[in-house]
Amino acid sequence: MLAIKEGLGIPVKFIGVGEQIDDLQPFDAQDFARALFDSNE
């Protein structure tokens, strides 16, 4: 995702959290980064 945004200059507006169209959610870069580095799990 980040490589596509950087390489093509296309903004990330939504992120899929499942397999259905209803599983798209607005993308928040801070929330995404926080979830990557969350050590609570």
C-alpha distance matrix in Angstrom:
0.0 3.8 5.5 5.3 6.3 8.7 10.0 10.6 11.1 9.8 9.7 7.8 11.0 10.8 9.4 11.3 13.6 15.8 16.8 18.7 18.0 19.6 16.9 14.5 14.7 14.2 11.3 13.0 11.4 14.7 14.9 11.6 12.7 16.1 15.3 13.7 17.0 19.5 22.4 24.3 23.3
3.8 0.0 3.8 5.4 5.1 6.1 8.4 9.9 9.8 9.7 9.4 8.5 12.1 12.8 11.9 14.3 16.4 19.0 20.4 22.1 21.3 22.6 19.9 17.3 16.8 15.6 12.2 12.9 10.3 13.4 14.6 11.4 11.5 15.2 15.3 13.4 16.0 18.9 21.9 24.2 23.7
5.5 3.8 0.0 3.8 5.5 5.1 5.8 8.2 9.3 10.0 11.1 11.0 14.7 15.5 14.7 16.7 19.1 21.2 22.0 23.9 23.1 24.9 22.4 19.8 19.9 18.8 15.6 16.6 14.1 17.1 18.4 15.1 15.0 18.7 18.7 16.4 18.9 22.0 24.7 27.2 26.5
5.3 5.4 3.8 0.0 3.8 5.5 5.1 5.6 7.3 7.0 8.9 9.1 12.7 13.6 13.4 15.4 18.3 20.2 20.6 22.0 20.8 22.9 20.8 18.1 18.4 17.3 14.7 16.4 14.6 18.0 19.1 16.1 16.7 20.4 20.2 18.4 21.3 24.1 27.0 29.2 28.4
6.3 5.1 5.5 3.8 0.0 3.8 5.7 5.5 4.9 4.8 5.8 6.8 10.5 12.4 12.9 15.7 18.5 20.9 21.7 22.8 21.2 22.9 20.8 17.7 17.4 15.5 12.7 14.0 12.1 15.6 17.2 14.6 15.2 18.9 19.2 17.9 20.6 23.3 26.5 28.6 28.2
8.7 6.1 5.1 5.5 3.8 0.0 3.8 5.8 5.4 7.5 8.8 10.3 14.0 16.0 16.3 19.0 21.7 24.1 25.1 26.4 24.9 26.6 24.4 21.3 20.8 18.8 15.7 16.3 13.8 16.8 18.9 16.4 16.1 19.8 20.6 18.8 21.0 24.1 27.0 29.6 29.4
10.0 8.4 5.8 5.1 5.7 3.8 0.0 3.8 5.8 8.1 10.7 12.4 16.0 17.8 18.1 20.4 23.3 25.3 25.7 27.0 25.6 27.7 25.7 22.8 22.8 21.2 18.4 19.5 17.2 20.4 22.2 19.5 19.4 23.2 23.6 21.6 23.9 27.1 29.9 32.5 32.0
10.6 9.9 8.2 5.6 5.5 5.8 3.8 0.0 3.8 5.4 8.9 11.1 14.3 16.3 17.2 19.6 22.8 24.6 24.8 25.7 23.8 26.1 24.5 21.3 21.6 19.8 17.6 19.1 17.5 21.0 22.7 20.2 20.7 24.4 24.7 23.2 25.8 28.7 31.7 34.0 33.5
11.1 9.8 9.3 7.3 4.9 5.4 5.8 3.8 0.0 3.8 6.3 9.4 12.4 15.1 16.5 19.4 22.6 24.8 25.4 26.0 23.9 25.6 24.2 20.7 20.3 18.0 15.8 16.9 15.3 18.7 20.7 18.7 19.2 22.8 23.5 22.4 24.8 27.6 30.8 33.0 32.9
9.8 9.7 10.0 7.0 4.8 7.5 8.1 5.4 3.8 0.0 3.8 6.6 9.2 11.8 13.5 16.3 19.6 21.7 22.2 22.5 20.2 22.0 20.7 17.2 17.1 15.0 13.2 14.9 14.1 17.8 19.2 17.3 18.5 21.9 22.3 21.6 24.3 26.7 30.1 31.9 31.6
9.7 9.4 11.1 8.9 5.8 8.8 10.7 8.9 6.3 3.8 0.0 3.8 6.1 9.3 11.4 14.7 17.8 20.3 21.3 21.4 19.1 20.2 18.9 15.2 14.4 11.8 9.9 11.4 10.9 14.5 16.0 14.5 15.9 19.1 19.6 19.5 22.1 24.2 27.8 29.3 29.3
7.8 8.5 11.0 9.1 6.8 10.3 12.4 11.1 9.4 6.6 3.8 0.0 3.8 5.9 7.6 11.0 14.0 16.7 17.9 18.2 16.2 17.1 15.4 11.9 11.0 8.8 6.6 8.9 8.9 12.6 13.3 11.5 13.6 16.6 16.6 16.7 19.6 21.4 25.0 26.3 26.1
11.0 12.1 14.7 12.7 10.5 14.0 16.0 14.3 12.4 9.2 6.1 3.8 0.0 3.8 7.1 10.4 13.3 15.9 17.2 16.8 14.3 14.8 13.5 9.8 8.5 5.9 5.2 8.0 9.6 13.0 13.1 12.2 14.9 17.3 17.2 18.0 21.0 22.2 25.9 26.7 26.6
10.8 12.8 15.5 13.6 12.4 16.0 17.8 16.3 15.1 11.8 9.3 5.9 3.8 0.0 3.8 6.8 9.6 12.1 13.6 13.2 11.0 11.4 9.8 6.1 5.4 4.4 4.6 8.3 10.4 13.5 12.6 11.4 14.7 16.7 15.8 16.8 20.1 20.9 24.5 25.0 24.4
9.4 11.9 14.7 13.4 12.9 16.3 18.1 17.2 16.5 13.5 11.4 7.6 7.1 3.8 0.0 3.8 6.4 9.3 11.2 11.7 10.6 11.0 8.3 5.5 5.5 6.3 5.4 8.8 10.3 13.1 11.6 9.6 13.0 14.9 13.4 14.2 17.7 18.4 21.8 22.3 21.3
11.3 14.3 16.7 15.4 15.7 19.0 20.4 19.6 19.4 16.3 14.7 11.0 10.4 6.8 3.8 0.0 3.8 5.6 7.4 8.4 8.1 8.8 5.7 4.5 6.4 8.9 9.0 12.2 13.7 16.2 14.0 12.0 15.4 17.0 14.6 15.4 19.1 19.5 22.4 22.6 21.1
13.6 16.4 19.1 18.3 18.5 21.7 23.3 22.8 22.6 19.6 17.8 14.0 13.3 9.6 6.4 3.8 0.0 3.8 7.2 8.7 9.6 9.2 5.4 6.2 7.2 10.4 10.5 12.9 14.5 16.3 13.4 11.6 15.1 15.9 13.0 14.2 17.7 17.5 20.2 19.9 18.2
15.8 19.0 21.2 20.2 20.9 24.1 25.3 24.6 24.8 21.7 20.3 16.7 15.9 12.1 9.3 5.6 3.8 0.0 3.8 5.9 8.2 8.2 5.1 7.5 9.8 13.3 13.9 16.6 18.2 20.1 17.2 15.3 18.7 19.4 16.3 17.3 20.8 20.5 22.8 22.3 20.1
16.8 20.4 22.0 20.6 21.7 25.1 25.7 24.8 25.4 22.2 21.3 17.9 17.2 13.6 11.2 7.4 7.2 3.8 0.0 3.8 6.9 8.3 6.5 8.8 12.1 15.4 16.2 19.3 20.9 23.1 20.5 18.5 21.7 22.9 19.8 20.5 24.1 24.0 26.2 25.8 23.5
18.7 22.1 23.9 22.0 22.8 26.4 27.0 25.7 26.0 22.5 21.4 18.2 16.8 13.2 11.7 8.4 8.7 5.9 3.8 0.0 3.8 5.3 5.3 7.8 11.2 14.7 16.3 19.6 21.8 24.0 21.4 19.9 23.4 24.4 21.7 22.8 26.3 26.1 28.6 27.9 25.9
18.0 21.3 23.1 20.8 21.2 24.9 25.6 23.8 23.9 20.2 19.1 16.2 14.3 11.0 10.6 8.1 9.6 8.2 6.9 3.8 0.0 3.8 5.3 6.0 9.6 12.5 14.6 18.2 20.6 23.1 20.9 19.5 23.2 24.4 22.1 23.4 26.9 26.9 29.7 29.3 27.6
19.6 22.6 24.9 22.9 22.9 26.6 27.7 26.1 25.6 22.0 20.2 17.1 14.8 11.4 11.0 8.8 9.2 8.2 8.3 5.3 3.8 0.0 3.8 5.5 8.2 11.5 14.1 17.3 20.1 22.1 19.6 18.9 22.7 23.3 21.1 22.9 26.2 25.7 28.5 27.7 26.2
16.9 19.9 22.4 20.8 20.8 24.4 25.7 24.5 24.2 20.7 18.9 15.4 13.5 9.8 8.3 5.7 5.4 5.1 6.5 5.3 5.3 3.8 0.0 3.8 6.4 10.1 12.0 14.9 17.5 19.4 16.6 15.6 19.3 20.0 17.5 19.2 22.6 22.1 24.9 24.2 22.7
14.5 17.3 19.8 18.1 17.7 21.3 22.8 21.3 20.7 17.2 15.2 11.9 9.8 6.1 5.5 4.5 6.2 7.5 8.8 7.8 6.0 5.5 3.8 0.0 3.8 6.9 8.9 12.2 14.8 17.1 15.0 13.9 17.6 18.8 16.9 18.4 21.8 21.8 25.0 24.7 23.5
14.7 16.8 19.9 18.4 17.4 20.8 22.8 21.6 20.3 17.1 14.4 11.0 8.5 5.4 5.5 6.4 7.2 9.8 12.1 11.2 9.6 8.2 6.4 3.8 0.0 3.8 6.2 9.1 12.1 14.1 11.9 11.6 15.4 16.2 14.7 16.8 19.9 19.7 23.1 22.8 22.2
14.2 15.6 18.8 17.3 15.5 18.8 21.2 19.8 18.0 15.0 11.8 8.8 5.9 4.4 6.3 8.9 10.4 13.3 15.4 14.7 12.5 11.5 10.1 6.9 3.8 0.0 3.8 6.5 9.8 12.0 10.7 10.8 14.3 15.4 14.9 16.8 19.7 19.8 23.5 23.5 23.4
11.3 12.2 15.6 14.7 12.7 15.7 18.4 17.6 15.8 13.2 9.9 6.6 5.2 4.6 5.4 9.0 10.5 13.9 16.2 16.3 14.6 14.1 12.0 8.9 6.2 3.8 0.0 3.8 6.3 9.0 8.2 7.7 10.9 12.6 12.4 13.8 16.7 17.4 21.1 21.6 21.7
13.0 12.9 16.6 16.4 14.0 16.3 19.5 19.1 16.9 14.9 11.4 8.9 8.0 8.3 8.8 12.2 12.9 16.6 19.3 19.6 18.2 17.3 14.9 12.2 9.1 6.5 3.8 0.0 3.8 5.6 5.4 6.2 8.7 10.0 10.8 12.5 14.7 15.4 19.2 19.9 20.5
11.4 10.3 14.1 14.6 12.1 13.8 17.2 17.5 15.3 14.1 10.9 8.9 9.6 10.4 10.3 13.7 14.5 18.2 20.9 21.8 20.6 20.1 17.5 14.8 12.1 9.8 6.3 3.8 0.0 3.8 5.5 5.0 6.1 8.5 9.9 10.6 12.6 14.1 17.8 19.2 19.9
14.7 13.4 17.1 18.0 15.6 16.8 20.4 21.0 18.7 17.8 14.5 12.6 13.0 13.5 13.1 16.2 16.3 20.1 23.1 24.0 23.1 22.1 19.4 17.1 14.1 12.0 9.0 5.6 3.8 0.0 3.8 5.4 5.2 6.0 8.6 10.0 10.9 11.9 15.6 16.9 18.3
14.9 14.6 18.4 19.1 17.2 18.9 22.2 22.7 20.7 19.2 16.0 13.3 13.1 12.6 11.6 14.0 13.4 17.2 20.5 21.4 20.9 19.6 16.6 15.0 11.9 10.7 8.2 5.4 5.5 3.8 0.0 3.8 5.5 5.0 6.1 8.7 10.1 10.2 14.0 14.6 15.7
11.6 11.4 15.1 16.1 14.6 16.4 19.5 20.2 18.7 17.3 14.5 11.5 12.2 11.4 9.6 12.0 11.6 15.3 18.5 19.9 19.5 18.9 15.6 13.9 11.6 10.8 7.7 6.2 5.0 5.4 3.8 0.0 3.8 5.5 5.2 6.4 9.0 10.0 13.7 14.9 15.2
12.7 11.5 15.0 16.7 15.2 16.1 19.4 20.7 19.2 18.5 15.9 13.6 14.9 14.7 13.0 15.4 15.1 18.7 21.7 23.4 23.2 22.7 19.3 17.6 15.4 14.3 10.9 8.7 6.1 5.2 5.5 3.8 0.0 3.8 5.4 5.1 6.5 8.6 12.1 14.1 14.9
16.1 15.2 18.7 20.4 18.9 19.8 23.2 24.4 22.8 21.9 19.1 16.6 17.3 16.7 14.9 17.0 15.9 19.4 22.9 24.4 24.4 23.3 20.0 18.8 16.2 15.4 12.6 10.0 8.5 6.0 5.0 5.5 3.8 0.0 3.8 5.5 5.4 5.9 9.6 11.1 12.5
15.3 15.3 18.7 20.2 19.2 20.6 23.6 24.7 23.5 22.3 19.6 16.6 17.2 15.8 13.4 14.6 13.0 16.3 19.8 21.7 22.1 21.1 17.5 16.9 14.7 14.9 12.4 10.8 9.9 8.6 6.1 5.2 5.4 3.8 0.0 3.8 5.5 5.1 8.7 9.7 10.1
13.7 13.4 16.4 18.4 17.9 18.8 21.6 23.2 22.4 21.6 19.5 16.7 18.0 16.8 14.2 15.4 14.2 17.3 20.5 22.8 23.4 22.9 19.2 18.4 16.8 16.8 13.8 12.5 10.6 10.0 8.7 6.4 5.1 5.5 3.8 0.0 3.8 5.8 8.7 10.9 10.7
17.0 16.0 18.9 21.3 20.6 21.0 23.9 25.8 24.8 24.3 22.1 19.6 21.0 20.1 17.7 19.1 17.7 20.8 24.1 26.3 26.9 26.2 22.6 21.8 19.9 19.7 16.7 14.7 12.6 10.9 10.1 9.0 6.5 5.4 5.5 3.8 0.0 3.8 6.1 9.1 10.0
19.5 18.9 22.0 24.1 23.3 24.1 27.1 28.7 27.6 26.7 24.2 21.4 22.2 20.9 18.4 19.5 17.5 20.5 24.0 26.1 26.9 25.7 22.1 21.8 19.7 19.8 17.4 15.4 14.1 11.9 10.2 10.0 8.6 5.9 5.1 5.8 3.8 0.0 3.8 5.7 7.2
22.4 21.9 24.7 27.0 26.5 27.0 29.9 31.7 30.8 30.1 27.8 25.0 25.9 24.5 21.8 22.4 20.2 22.8 26.2 28.6 29.7 28.5 24.9 25.0 23.1 23.5 21.1 19.2 17.8 15.6 14.0 13.7 12.1 9.6 8.7 8.7 6.1 3.8 0.0 3.8 5.6
24.3 24.2 27.2 29.2 28.6 29.6 32.5 34.0 33.0 31.9 29.3 26.3 26.7 25.0 22.3 22.6 19.9 22.3 25.8 27.9 29.3 27.7 24.2 24.7 22.8 23.5 21.6 19.9 19.2 16.9 14.6 14.9 14.1 11.1 9.7 10.9 9.1 5.7 3.8 0.0 3.8
23.3 23.7 26.5 28.4 28.2 29.4 32.0 33.5 32.9 31.6 29.3 26.1 26.6 24.4 21.3 21.1 18.2 20.1 23.5 25.9 27.6 26.2 22.7 23.5 22.2 23.4 21.7 20.5 19.9 18.3 15.7 15.2 14.9 12.5 10.1 10.7 10.0 7.2 5.6 3.8 0.0
